[in-house]
Amino acid sequence: MSDFLAFRRMITPLIVQVVFWVGTVASVVAGLIMITGDFTERYGSARGTDVLLGLAVLLVGPLLIRVYCELLILAFRMNETLSDIRTSLTGSDE
């Protein structure tokens, strides 16, 4: 608990994971709504571009969300690695 209060343990990587899953679910739901909403809106005479756009959101959306979240996590991993290097360098001098 003291590491958490002293900001030595980060909580943001956990939040980024939650953001990833919420974004993935939202992207899949939005894609499905775009695909099915197009069919029901025109009573079966769907335009192919709307269906393709819905498929793109369904498939590419989670991928883009994953890349964005990995870039956010990368900053925290670099911080952890640099902290480990600093600890090992100060430990070897003593």
C-alpha positions as CSV (number, residue, x, y, z in Angstrom):
1,M,0.0,0.0,0.0
2,S,2.9,2.4,0.7
3,D,4.2,1.9,-2.8
4,F,0.8,2.8,-4.2
5,L,0.6,6.0,-2.0
6,A,4.2,7.0,-2.9
7,F,3.5,6.6,-6.6
8,R,6.1,3.8,-7.0
9,R,3.4,1.4,-8.2
10,M,1.3,2.7,-11.1
11,I,-2.4,2.1,-11.4
12,T,-2.7,3.5,-15.0
13,P,-1.7,0.2,-16.7
14,L,-4.7,-1.4,-15.1
15,I,-6.9,1.4,-16.3
16,V,-5.5,1.1,-19.8
17,Q,-6.5,-2.6,-19.8
18,V,-10.0,-1.7,-18.9
19,V,-10.1,1.0,-21.6
20,F,-9.0,-1.6,-24.1
21,W,-11.8,-4.1,-23.2
22,V,-14.4,-1.3,-23.1
23,G,-13.2,0.0,-26.5
24,T,-13.2,-3.4,-28.0
25,V,-16.7,-4.2,-26.9
26,A,-17.9,-0.7,-28.1
27,S,-16.2,-1.2,-31.4
28,V,-17.8,-4.7,-31.9
29,V,-21.2,-3.4,-30.9
30,A,-21.0,-0.4,-33.1
31,G,-20.0,-2.5,-36.1
32,L,-22.9,-4.9,-35.5
33,I,-25.3,-2.0,-35.1
34,M,-24.0,-0.5,-38.4
35,I,-24.4,-3.8,-40.2
36,T,-27.8,-4.8,-38.8
37,G,-29.2,-1.3,-38.6
38,D,-28.6,-0.8,-42.3
39,F,-30.6,-3.9,-43.1
40,T,-33.6,-2.9,-40.9
41,E,-33.5,0.7,-41.9
42,R,-34.1,-0.1,-45.6
43,Y,-36.1,-3.2,-45.1
44,G,-33.6,-5.5,-46.6
45,S,-32.2,-3.2,-49.4
46,A,-28.9,-2.5,-47.8
47,R,-26.2,-0.6,-49.6
48,G,-23.0,-2.6,-49.7
49,T,-20.9,0.3,-48.6
50,D,-22.7,0.6,-45.3
51,V,-22.2,-3.1,-44.6
52,L,-18.6,-2.9,-45.6
53,L,-18.1,0.0,-43.3
54,G,-19.7,-1.9,-40.4
55,L,-17.4,-4.8,-41.1
56,A,-14.4,-2.5,-41.1
57,V,-15.4,-1.1,-37.7
58,L,-16.0,-4.6,-36.4
59,L,-12.6,-5.9,-37.5
60,V,-10.3,-2.9,-37.6
61,G,-11.7,-1.1,-34.6
62,P,-10.4,-3.5,-32.0
63,L,-7.0,-3.7,-33.7
64,L,-6.6,0.1,-33.6
65,I,-7.7,0.2,-30.0
66,R,-5.1,-2.5,-29.2
67,V,-2.3,-0.5,-30.9
68,Y,-3.3,2.7,-29.1
69,C,-3.3,0.9,-25.7
70,E,0.0,-0.8,-26.4
71,L,1.5,2.6,-27.1
72,L,0.2,3.9,-23.7
73,I,1.6,0.8,-21.9
74,L,4.9,1.3,-23.6
75,A,5.6,4.4,-21.7
76,F,5.0,2.6,-18.4
77,R,7.2,-0.3,-19.4
78,M,10.0,2.1,-20.3
79,N,9.7,3.7,-16.9
80,E,9.8,0.4,-15.1
81,T,12.9,-0.7,-17.1
82,L,14.7,2.6,-16.4
83,S,13.9,2.3,-12.7
84,D,15.3,-1.3,-12.7
85,I,18.5,0.0,-14.4
86,R,18.8,2.8,-11.9
87,T,18.4,0.4,-9.0
88,S,21.0,-2.0,-10.4
89,L,23.5,0.8,-11.0
90,T,23.1,2.3,-7.6
91,G,23.2,-1.2,-6.0
92,S,26.5,-2.1,-7.7
93,D,28.3,1.1,-6.5
94,E,27.7,0.3,-2.8
